Structure formats: C-alpha cells, structure tokens
Amino acid sequence: MKRINLISSPRNLSTALMYSFAQRTNTKVVDEPLYAHYLAQTNIQHPGREAVLQSQSQNAQRVLEDVIFGEYEAAILFIKNMTSHVALLDVGFLENLTNIIYIRNPKQIIASYAKVVSDPIRATEIGTIEQYNLFQQLKAKGKAPIVFDSGELLKNPIVALKKLCAACEIPFEAAMLSWKAGGIPEDGIWAKYWYSNVHQSTGFKKQKTSDRILPEALEPLYQELKPYYEEMYAQSIRV
C-alpha cells in the first residue's frame, strides 16, 4: 500500500488537497489523526478542543498502529497531518511513508491563523522551523521528502498536481482538480471551526484571506520564520 503523508503548516489549503486526493479512485484519506494527541500534550486552547479530545484516541502509538499503518482496502492512503502534531513524536515512523512537506509563505499563514486563534501565536504552531528540521532529518537518512508549496499549486493546479503525483509515484487523475461544495465524510469534528472556505469551494482557487495584512505585532514572528521557508521553497516543486 502506498501511504502518502502530508506534513502541512496550518491555513495552507491542506484540507483542499485532502479533498483533491479523496476524488481519486482506490484512495482513502484520513484527516489529522494526531490532533487529539497534540491538544492533550500541549494544552493549547483551540476551538472545539473538548470535542476533538473525545473524537479521537489521544494515544499516539495507537494512532500509528491503527490509523497511519492500519489495514485498508484502498491501494493508496493519504494522511493529512499538521507539522505541529507530527513534531511531538519520534519521527522514525516517517521513514516508512512517502512524505510531503507542504509549505506556504509564513506571512500568509500567520495573518490567517490570527483570525481563528486568539491566544499568542507560537512559532511551533506555524511549524515552519519544524518542517525545515524534518526535511533535514529525513534527507540525512536518504529519505528526502517532497517539498510542495501551495502558492505553486494555485499558479497552475493541473501542472502542480501532475508533478506531485509523479513525485509520489502514483498516476495523476483529472478528478483531483475539483470536488462538490460542502464537506466530506472524512472531515474531522473540528471542520465547522476551520473548514468554512474549503466547504464553499469546488476546486483550487486563491482565497481572499491570502491578501490579509500581517498585524504589526506579528512581524517579528514572520521574520523569524522567513529564512526557513525560503530555503525549503528553493527545493520545492515548481510549475
């Protein structure tokens, strides 16, 4: 079974990419299986926190065994993970997956994230440095992940998806370019807090939130993350 593991920053069209893979034949998608573990370990206050904690196992080893490396009838498993969730674990398990480090300009991420999370935003929640570290660790072990930028995806979805599929060693399917408006059964219970934009979408299009102004107080956070993003972007798939 081909197990494709998306390691995404937040507010990055990661749900749209999950929806895209859900349109494929013989493909199963899983939405953030480590979210409850992350909330339990960090005590971060996210919208719908208690519901998330009750909806999933908080035991990371059980999630790895039952979900990420579980048995499925489909030939392809697409796992949408957030970088902050993965970074809490011993990352040795990643060596047995096809990993995609899914990046976005941190200026856009921070501006969007600030509209949903009221607590002070930490660099670890954005995940850019953690993505960079994971990339370096896997590369050093001869398991260099694919680097994919949502900005490149939006420039030309068909070309970007074809290149992504080629990098994952799976055939491209035109069905990946669109989906019906609304949610999918695989959505996590947190969808009502985070997925309003993708639920209104039917394909990959630039969101209005992409042009949000970065609050001045968050400029230092952006400057901290910018060089890590730029180095990864230099190694990403281009259209």
MARDREN-708793 format. One line per 2 residues: number of its first residue (from 0); their letters; for each residue x, y, z of N, C-alpha, C, O, CB. Coordinates in pm, whole numbers. Atoms other than C-alpha are relative to their C-alpha. Glycine has a CB too. Example, Ala and Ser with C-alpha at 12.3 -4.5 7.8 and 13.67 -1.06 7.14 Angstrom:
0) as) 89:-119:0:1230:-450:780:90:120:0:194:118:66:-99:3:125 ~ -82:-119:-6:1367:-106:714:-77:109:73:-26:220:90:41:46:-142 .
***
This chain:
0) mk) 84:-119:0:0:0:0:88:124:0:184:133:76:-95:1:122 ~ -68:-129:2:123:348:-87:-62:89:107:-182:117:105:-10:67:-140 .
2) ri) 46:-86:-109:98:568:224:64:136:-17:185:152:4:34:-62:140 ~ -48:-135:25:129:938:145:-33:86:121:-149:98:161:-63:60:-129 .
4) nl) 16:-74:-125:182:1158:450:26:148:-24:139:189:-48:95:-54:108 ~ -13:-145:15:115:1531:418:37:61:134:-32:41:234:-133:62:-53 .
6) is) -44:-69:-120:307:1735:675:-16:149:-27:71:212:-87:151:-37:39 ~ 42:-133:43:138:2071:648:6:103:111:-15:72:229:-139:-6:-55 .
8) sp) 21:-113:-88:151:2410:809:-150:28:5:-223:-18:-83:80:126:-48 ~ 143:-32:-6:-191:2544:920:-37:106:-104:50:176:-157:-37:48:140 .
10) rn) 52:-103:90:-409:2765:699:72:-4:-134:121:98:-183:14:139:63 ~ -85:20:117:-247:2621:389:-67:-82:-109:3:-150:-185:127:-67:41 .
12) ls) 70:79:102:-515:2464:167:25:-150:16:9:-227:-78:43:44:-139 ~ -26:143:-21:-424:2130:324:-129:-80:-8:-129:-194:-55:68:-23:134 .
14) ta) 128:71:10:-792:2037:354:-43:-11:-145:-96:-114:-186:-108:72:83 ~ 31:7:143:-844:2124:-12:82:-109:-68:30:-181:-154:27:136:-67 .
16) lm) -83:104:60:-553:1898:-102:-50:-138:43:-46:-233:-36:148:18:41 ~ 61:126:-44:-710:1622:108:-124:-30:-82:-145:-144:-124:-35:5:150 .
18) ys) 120:19:82:-1037:1674:-80:39:-44:-142:-27:-129:-202:-82:130:-6 ~ -48:36:133:-843:1653:-406:35:-148:-7:-5:-218:-100:123:86:-37 .
20) fa) -38:141:-1:-696:1315:-314:-121:-90:25:-124:-205:-20:107:-26:108 ~ 120:79:-26:-1038:1197:-192:-79:-30:-127:-160:-122:-130:-88:72:100 .
22) qr) 71:22:127:-1163:1224:-552:61:-112:-82:1:-157:-179:-2:127:-82 ~ -70:103:75:-914:964:-671:-67:-136:16:-136:-161:115:146:-9:44 .
24) tn) 46:137:-14:-1006:605:-737:93:-76:94:213:-49:100:-7:-70:-139 ~ -78:91:-85:-891:343:-485:92:74:98:203:31:125:83:-93:-87 .
26) tk) -78:-82:-94:-772:613:-241:-83:31:124:-198:72:113:48:130:-68 ~ 62:-32:-128:-858:657:127:72:120:60:194:126:58:6:-123:98 .
28) vv) -62:-115:-66:-800:988:307:-33:0:149:-139:-46:191:-47:133:-66 ~ 15:-8:-145:-754:1048:680:33:142:43:134:198:1:91:-104:74 .
30) de) -13:-140:-40:-792:1388:847:61:14:139:-4:-18:239:-136:68:-4 ~ -68:-37:-124:-540:1486:1118:-20:-100:114:-78:-65:217:-47:135:44 .
32) pl) 24:103:-102:-537:1162:1318:70:26:133:34:-35:234:42:-132:-52 ~ -76:-27:-122:-291:1304:1575:-45:130:70:23:177:161:147:7:-32 .
34) ya) 44:-128:-56:-491:1618:1659:-30:-12:150:15:72:228:-124:50:-76 ~ 35:15:-142:-630:1489:1991:126:-20:84:137:36:194:-97:-119:21 .
36) hy) -126:20:-72:-284:1372:2098:72:133:17:124:162:125:90:-101:-75 ~ -66:-131:-5:-143:1716:2015:-65:91:105:5:152:185:-5:68:-139 .
38) la) 69:-85:-96:-409:1900:2216:22:-47:143:41:34:234:-150:4:-31 ~ -18:54:-134:-370:1667:2512:141:27:53:159:54:171:-28:-150:0 .
40) qt) -139:-16:-42:9:1702:2519:38:146:22:120:176:108:92:-61:-104 ~ -41:-140:-5:29:2079:2471:-91:88:84:-50:195:129:6:55:-138 .
42) ni) 101:-79:-72:-287:2200:2649:-34:131:-72:-84:224:-10:49:31:141 ~ 37:-117:79:-331:2454:2369:-152:9:-11:-219:-94:-26:66:-5:-141 .
44) qh) 144:-21:5:-680:2603:2360:-43:32:-144:-31:146:-189:-43:114:96 ~ 51:-17:135:-822:2553:2012:-153:-6:2:-211:-63:94:58:-108:-95 .
46) pg) 146:12:8:-1186:2594:1906:-43:-147:-3:16:-228:-75:-53:74:-126 ~ 50:138:-1:-1381:2276:1981:93:-99:66:84:-219:39:-28:-44:-138 .
48) re) -102:85:-61:-1098:2138:2194:-57:-127:63:-9:-237:34:76:78:105 ~ 53:117:-71:-1309:1907:2413:-62:-101:-96:-49:-222:-77:-105:44:102 .
50) av) 59:92:98:-1496:1764:2116:108:-77:-75:91:-196:-103:-87:77:-99 ~ -111:67:69:-1168:1687:1939:59:-108:91:84:-220:46:109:102:-41 .
52) lq) -59:96:-94:-1028:1516:2250:-86:-125:15:-35:-235:37:19:66:137 ~ 90:115:-13:-1335:1294:2266:-17:-78:-129:-62:-192:-128:-135:47:48 .
54) sq) 28:63:130:-1344:1216:1895:110:-93:-49:88:-173:-140:-22:106:-103 ~ -115:79:45:-1000:1053:1861:74:-60:119:57:-16:233:95:87:-84 .
56) sq) -92:50:-102:-753:843:2054:107:104:28:160:167:-65:65:-135:-44 ~ -107:-91:-39:-507:1057:2248:134:-73:13:236:-12:47:-35:69:132 .
58) na) -118:85:-9:-256:770:2241:68:-5:-137:16:-65:-230:-37:-143:50 ~ -66:-10:131:-6:839:1962:38:-136:-55:25:-159:-175:125:87:12 .
60) qr) -41:133:50:118:479:1943:-120:-74:-59:-107:-144:-159:63:-83:114 ~ 120:64:52:-237:356:1895:-40:60:-135:-83:-11:-225:-117:12:100 .
62) vl) 31:-65:128:-294:614:1620:94:-51:-109:50:-78:-221:11:154:14 ~ -95:51:99:22:500:1444:-38:-141:-45:-42:-170:-164:143:0:57 .
64) ed) 30:140:32:-75:133:1463:-134:-17:-71:-144:-92:-168:1:-83:125 ~ 136:24:50:-447:162:1392:-39:85:-120:-121:44:-202:-98:25:110 .
66) vi) 41:-93:105:-467:459:1155:108:17:-106:87:-15:-223:-36:135:61 ~ -103:-31:99:-141:558:991:56:-126:-65:83:-127:-185:112:80:65 .
68) fg) -48:126:56:-19:199:950:-106:-109:8:-75:-228:9:127:-45:72 ~ 110:95:-3:-362:38:967:-23:-66:-135:37:-28:-236:-126:68:44 .
70) ey) 34:73:123:-505:-200:709:-121:65:-68:-220:96:-2:-28:-150:30 ~ 109:-60:78:-724:-56:432:-16:-77:-130:78:-139:-179:28:151:-28 .
72) ea) 24:65:128:-883:-192:119:56:81:-116:89:25:-220:-149:-23:-21 ~ -49:-86:107:-766:105:-86:149:-24:-26:222:-70:62:-25:148:35 .
74) ai) -141:16:37:-434:96:-271:85:116:47:206:102:65:13:-14:-151 ~ -72:-121:-40:-341:450:-162:-66:58:124:-188:71:130:2:104:-115 .
76) lf) 48:-69:-120:-374:611:181:64:138:1:186:152:-5:35:-80:131 ~ -48:-138:-11:-346:991:202:-31:49:140:-148:59:178:-64:93:-108 .
78) ik) 16:-43:-138:-289:1114:557:32:149:8:143:191:-22:93:-82:96 ~ -24:-142:-20:-331:1484:626:43:22:145:-37:4:237:-127:85:-33 .
80) nm) -54:-29:-133:-110:1572:921:47:144:6:90:200:-94:115:-96:35 ~ -58:-132:-23:-13:1907:1067:140:-17:57:165:-109:135:-90:85:95 .
82) ts) -139:10:-46:355:1967:1131:9:-1:151:84:-80:209:82:115:-57 ~ -5:-10:-146:293:2064:1493:-41:-131:67:6:-161:177:-89:113:49 .
84) hv) 44:128:-56:121:1728:1552:111:-104:-12:137:-178:82:-127:-49:-71 ~ -103:100:27:399:1520:1397:126:27:82:193:-66:127:34:-3:-149 .
86) al) -127:-38:-64:684:1712:1560:10:-43:146:119:-43:202:19:150:-9 ~ -2:45:-139:583:1586:1907:52:-143:14:85:-187:124:-139:10:60 .
88) ld) -30:142:-5:672:1227:1813:144:-29:-39:213:54:-98:-93:-77:-90 ~ -122:52:58:983:1026:1750:-30:-21:-148:-117:-100:-184:48:-134:71 .
90) vg) 39:-5:141:985:1081:1375:53:-117:-82:48:-114:-205:48:128:-61 ~ -48:117:73:1137:744:1286:-106:-63:-89:-75:-119:-194:52:-103:96 .
92) fl) 108:61:78:796:629:1161:-12:62:-138:-63:-2:-231:-132:12:73 ~ 12:-68:129:818:883:878:82:-69:-108:51:-54:-227:43:145:13 .
94) en) -84:67:99:1086:673:709:-75:-106:-77:-30:-149:-183:120:-62:69 ~ 80:103:66:816:422:616:-118:57:-78:-208:-16:-117:-51:-99:102 .
96) lt) 107:-68:72:593:679:444:57:82:-115:176:114:-116:-80:90:96 ~ -35:-98:102:600:891:131:-42:136:54:-161:165:61:-70:-30:-139 .
98) ni) 30:-124:-70:625:1234:294:2:121:-93:89:135:-178:100:20:112 ~ 7:-129:70:521:1570:151:7:110:105:-82:121:189:-132:12:-86 .
100) iy) -6:-119:-83:640:1880:336:-75:109:-75:-30:156:-180:150:42:33 ~ 91:-91:70:359:2120:245:14:139:61:-27:162:174:-148:-50:8 .
102) ir) -39:-131:-53:470:2482:282:-86:112:-59:-152:98:-161:147:26:-29 ~ 64:-124:46:325:2830:247:79:116:58:140:104:164:-152:7:42 .
104) np) -66:-120:-52:470:3177:289:-54:27:141:-174:45:158:-24:123:-94 ~ 49:-16:-137:455:3223:669:-72:132:26:-150:141:120:114:-13:96 .
106) kq) 73:-126:-17:335:3582:632:-150:-25:-19:-232:27:57:50:108:-100 ~ 141:29:28:8:3449:484:-58:-93:106:-173:-77:147:-15:-64:-138 .
108) ii) 49:93:-102:-19:3168:737:-32:75:129:-140:59:186:104:-110:27 ~ 16:-71:-128:26:3395:1039:-120:93:-4:-199:98:91:127:79:34 .
110) as) 112:-94:12:-221:3656:914:-134:-73:4:-230:-24:64:11:80:-130 ~ 123:79:1:-484:3387:853:-25:-66:134:-138:-66:184:6:-105:-110 .
112) ya) 11:71:-128:-418:3194:1173:-46:93:111:-122:53:199:134:-63:37 ~ 35:-99:-102:-453:3510:1381:-150:29:4:-201:78:105:76:128:-23 .
114) kv) 144:-24:4:-818:3534:1272:-79:-111:69:-198:-93:98:-45:12:-143 ~ 70:115:-59:-902:3195:1426:44:-25:144:-38:-57:230:25:-125:-83 .
116) vs) -56:28:-132:-673:3157:1728:30:132:72:105:215:21:129:-86:-10 ~ -17:-127:-72:-685:3434:1989:122:-1:92:174:105:127:-126:30:81 .
118) dp) -117:8:-86:-401:3306:2208:124:52:-72:124:57:-195:23:-145:48 ~ -125:-38:67:-49:3435:2140:48:-114:-90:51:-230:-49:110:35:104 .
120) ir) -40:101:98:75:3254:1830:147:-34:19:233:54:17:-27:48:-145 ~ -137:45:-16:387:3047:1882:55:-49:-133:-20:-94:-219:9:-112:107 .
122) at) -64:48:123:636:2960:1609:-28:-149:-20:-41:-194:-133:151:25:4 ~ 23:144:13:576:2592:1686:-137:-32:-60:-153:-136:-123:13:-66:135 .
124) ei) 132:24:58:209:2625:1588:1:23:-151:-74:-43:-224:-104:90:66 ~ -11:-24:144:302:2764:1247:78:-113:-66:44:-158:-175:68:136:-29 .
126) gt) -67:123:42:552:2481:1208:108:13:-106:161:-88:-151:-99:-92:-49 ~ -97:-15:109:790:2630:951:138:-53:39:202:-123:-40:10:147:-40 .
128) ie) -131:48:-45:1105:2561:1155:-3:-152:15:93:-220:-20:41:67:134 ~ 13:146:-16:980:2212:1239:-1:-69:-136:59:-176:-151:-128:-34:78 .
130) qy) -3:57:135:915:2145:869:143:-5:-53:186:-105:-110:-89:83:-95 ~ -140:-7:45:1269:2255:791:83:-109:68:162:-178:3:60:140:29 .
132) nl) -77:101:-73:1412:2030:1063:-35:-142:-45:54:-226:-58:-25:13:150 ~ 41:132:49:1207:1731:947:59:-28:-137:105:-139:-164:-153:-10:-5 .
134) fq) -58:17:133:1323:1787:591:148:-39:12:193:-131:-56:-15:130:-81 ~ -143:28:-15:1688:1791:702:25:-139:59:116:-209:16:65:108:88 .
136) ql) -16:131:-63:1649:1483:922:-25:-113:-99:53:-208:-107:-95:-14:119 ~ 34:105:97:1482:1276:651:100:-4:-114:138:-111:-161:-140:21:-54 .
138) ka) -99:-7:108:1723:1395:385:130:-67:43:192:-138:-36:26:146:-40 ~ -124:59:-51:2019:1292:604:-7:-152:5:96:-219:1:31:55:138 .
140) kg) 19:145:-4:1871:941:623:-27:-59:-138:-60:-176:-151:-114:-35:93 ~ 25:47:136:1835:919:245:-147:-12:-34:-182:-81:-130:65:-131:-21 .
142) ka) 145:6:19:1456:967:269:-56:140:-23:-159:175:33:-70:-66:122 ~ 39:-139:20:1429:1325:144:-147:11:-40:-190:-53:-136:88:66:-108 .
144) pi) 142:-15:33:1062:1431:144:-19:89:-122:70:164:-162:-77:57:119 ~ 42:-92:106:884:1602:-141:-35:133:65:-98:135:171:-123:-58:-82 .
146) vf) 39:-132:-50:851:1977:-86:-98:62:-100:-68:74:-219:126:93:21 ~ 109:-48:84:528:2125:-220:-52:130:59:-80:137:178:-115:-106:-13 .
148) ds) 41:-133:-47:423:2491:-197:-140:31:-51:-168:16:-170:100:108:-47 ~ 138:-26:41:57:2592:-200:-8:116:-99:-99:120:-182:-87:30:121 .
150) ge) -2:-109:97:145:2910:-388:25:-51:-141:-36:-2:-236:106:100:36 ~ -25:61:131:283:2699:-674:-124:-78:-47:-157:-76:-165:123:-94:7 .
152) ll) 122:74:34:-29:2480:-662:-105:93:-59:-170:58:-158:-56:-71:123 ~ 102:-93:47:-253:2783:-708:36:65:-133:-53:109:-206:-23:107:104 .
154) kn) -40:-58:128:-50:2913:-1001:-52:-82:-117:-98:-27:-217:152:10:-9 ~ 42:89:110:-137:2610:-1214:-31:-137:60:56:-224:62:111:-11:-112 .
156) pi) 32:124:-70:-324:2329:-1034:27:-128:-78:78:-225:-22:-142:3:40 ~ -17:125:75:-313:2074:-1314:148:-37:-14:184:-153:3:-64:11:-138 .
158) va) -143:28:13:62:2106:-1371:60:-37:135:137:-133:145:74:123:-59 ~ -54:27:-134:139:2116:-998:-40:-139:49:42:-212:104:-48:107:100 .
160) lk) 47:131:-45:-74:1809:-924:63:-114:-80:93:-220:-25:-152:-8:-9 ~ -67:102:81:75:1615:-1213:142:-23:51:187:-137:62:4:41:-148 .
162) kl) -136:13:-51:423:1687:-1080:3:-63:139:92:-141:171:68:137:2 ~ 8:59:-134:319:1600:-725:-25:-150:-10:40:-229:59:-110:68:82 .
164) ca) 29:142:18:172:1269:-836:122:-75:-52:151:-186:-7:-119:-20:-95 ~ -121:63:53:484:1190:-1034:104:-20:110:168:-124:118:60:84:-115 .
166) ac) -95:10:-110:698:1262:-728:-42:-108:100:43:-172:162:12:135:71 ~ 53:103:-90:472:1031:-522:-4:-138:-66:-34:-238:-1:-140:38:46 .
168) ei) 1:124:79:498:765:-796:-139:-62:-5:-156:-183:12:99:-101:59 ~ 137:44:23:124:745:-849:-51:71:-126:-2:179:-159:-93:29:124 .
170) pf) 52:-67:119:-76:825:-1165:-85:121:36:-158:120:135:-83:-97:-84 ~ 89:-116:-16:-240:1166:-1193:-139:-37:-48:-154:-111:-145:54:123:-79 .
172) ea) 138:18:43:-620:1162:-1216:-67:138:-8:-59:217:86:-77:-94:98 ~ 62:-131:22:-813:1457:-1358:-107:32:104:-137:149:128:-61:5:-140 .
174) am) 102:-21:-104:-1079:1407:-1088:54:79:118:-24:135:195:-55:-133:48 ~ -61:-71:-113:-833:1563:-841:-18:151:-9:4:222:90:147:-33:7 .
176) ls) 7:-144:21:-897:1907:-987:-126:65:56:-132:187:67:8:29:-146 ~ 125:-60:-47:-1248:1953:-849:-74:-96:93:-49:-216:95:-90:38:-118 .
178) wk) 83:76:-93:-1498:1837:-586:-130:76:21:-142:193:-19:74:-24:135 ~ 127:-66:-27:-1852:1915:-478:13:90:123:89:60:215:-112:-104:22 .
180) ag) 0:-89:-116:-1914:2205:-240:-55:-75:122:-137:-165:110:-85:128:-28 ~ 41:66:-122:-1963:2103:121:111:-90:52:219:-99:-8:-127:-82:-23 .
182) gi) -101:85:-61:-1777:1862:345:6:-139:-60:-70:-173:-151:-24:-11:146 ~ -9:141:36:-1671:1501:302:-8:-82:128:19:-29:236:133:-31:-78 .
184) pe) 17:81:-122:-1734:1211:544:126:-8:86:116:-27:207:-43:-138:-37 ~ -125:13:-74:-1367:1203:643:38:126:79:135:122:156:111:-33:-96 .
186) dg) -29:-123:-75:-1373:1561:781:6:-29:151:-76:-103:204:-106:107:-29 ~ -3:9:-145:-1266:1584:1143:-113:79:62:-175:163:-3:133:50:54 .
188) iw) 110:-67:-71:-1517:1702:1403:24:150:11:-69:226:37:-18:-61:139 ~ -39:-141:-9:-1330:2036:1402:-31:78:-128:-2:197:-135:147:11:31 .
190) ak) 21:-64:131:-1439:2114:1044:-79:130:10:-50:225:-63:-72:-96:-93 ~ 85:-119:-6:-1702:2368:1149:77:124:46:31:237:25:-117:-25:94 .
192) yw) -80:-114:-46:-1431:2586:1304:105:44:-103:143:161:-108:69:-35:130 ~ -117:-27:83:-1163:2563:1036:-26:-10:-151:54:42:-229:108:-93:36 .
194) ys) 12:39:141:-1309:2449:701:-102:79:-79:-144:35:-187:-35:-145:-8 ~ 107:-73:69:-1559:2716:601:38:36:-143:-47:29:-232:-36:127:76 .
196) nv) -41:-37:135:-1356:2828:299:-2:-119:-95:-55:-109:-206:139:61:2 ~ -6:116:89:-1296:2481:158:-140:-57:-23:-167:-113:-130:93:-109:58 .
198) hq) 137:50:18:-1662:2387:214:-76:81:-105:-174:32:-163:-75:4:133 ~ 63:-82:103:-1758:2672:-19:68:-15:-136:21:39:-236:3:146:41 .
200) st) -79:11:123:-1502:2572:-280:-37:-125:-79:-98:-219:-26:149:-2:32 ~ 16:119:86:-1518:2328:-571:130:-31:-74:132:-117:-162:-115:21:-101 .
202) gf) -129:21:64:-1152:2346:-673:103:93:60:75:165:157:-10:23:-152 ~ -109:-81:-54:-821:2518:-615:-6:143:-55:18:166:-174:137:-63:-34 .
204) kk) 4:-140:37:-865:2895:-620:59:83:113:48:48:230:-144:46:-32 ~ -57:-90:-100:-686:3177:-445:-110:50:92:-217:89:47:73:118:-67 .
206) qk) 97:-45:-99:-865:3270:-123:20:148:31:130:202:20:12:-84:127 ~ -8:-142:-38:-946:3624:-15:98:20:117:161:125:130:-139:53:37 .
208) ts) -87:-11:-118:-752:3552:305:147:9:-38:229:47:45:-22:-119:92 ~ -140:-5:42:-430:3532:101:56:142:1:177:161:8:15:-59:-139 .
210) dr) -44:-139:7:-418:3912:89:-15:74:133:-5:197:137:-78:73:-106 ~ 13:-65:-130:-469:3977:460:130:70:39:240:23:10:-38:-103:107 .
212) il) -115:-75:-49:-240:4234:614:51:-66:127:-27:-104:215:-38:150:25 ~ -60:58:-120:2:4096:871:-2:103:113:53:213:97:145:-48:-28 .
214) pe) -2:-94:-113:-59:4261:1211:144:34:39:232:-52:40:-76:-58:121 ~ -135:-47:-30:243:4468:1311:64:-80:113:185:-107:111:-2:148:36 .
216) al) -54:73:-115:282:4278:1637:54:-137:-37:134:-196:36:-107:-15:106 ~ -42:133:43:334:3956:1441:114:3:-102:158:-101:-149:-117:-75:-58 .
218) ep) -111:-14:95:605:4091:1211:127:-72:47:192:-138:-34:31:147:-24 ~ -119:73:-45:889:3956:1432:-10:-151:-19:89:-216:-51:27:31:145 .
220) ly) 19:143:21:741:3607:1412:23:-36:-147:87:-136:-179:-142:-42:44 ~ -21:22:143:732:3631:1033:148:5:-35:197:-81:-108:-77:104:-82 .
222) qe) -142:-14:31:1093:3748:1017:81:-119:54:181:-159:-5:55:131:59 ~ -66:119:-56:1195:3455:1238:-15:-121:-93:78:-200:-109:-58:-32:139 .
224) lk) 30:119:80:1032:3202:1006:41:12:-147:63:-88:-214:-147:-30:8 ~ -23:-25:143:1105:3360:669:119:-74:-60:103:-135:-165:18:146:-22 .
226) py) -114:68:63:1458:3220:607:-17:-151:-12:32:-211:-107:125:29:77 ~ 25:144:7:1347:2863:684:-93:-32:-117:-72:-128:-191:-60:-52:133 .
228) ye) 93:18:113:1059:2895:440:73:17:-133:55:-65:-223:-116:100:9 ~ -66:-29:127:1278:3044:168:95:-113:-40:107:-144:-159:77:131:9 .
230) em) -90:111:33:1530:2760:191:-79:-122:-48:-36:-191:-141:86:-38:121 ~ 81:113:46:1256:2498:159:-62:30:-137:-69:-57:-223:-110:-32:103 .
232) ya) 61:-37:128:1087:2688:-123:97:-21:-115:57:-59:-225:-48:145:4 ~ -103:16:104:1413:2676:-319:10:-145:-46:61:-172:-155:136:48:51 .
234) qs) -8:142:34:1382:2295:-318:-138:-60:-31:-152:-182:-38:65:-77:115 ~ 137:48:20:1009:2272:-388:-33:-25:-145:39:19:-235:-97:98:57 .
236) ir) 54:21:134:814:2154:-691:-42:135:-59:-109:214:8:-119:-100:3 ~ 36:-125:68:774:2439:-942:-86:-29:-123:-75:-134:-185:127:79:-40 .
238) v) 82:15:118:520:2491:-1215:54:89:-112:-2:91:-222:-148:34:31 .
***
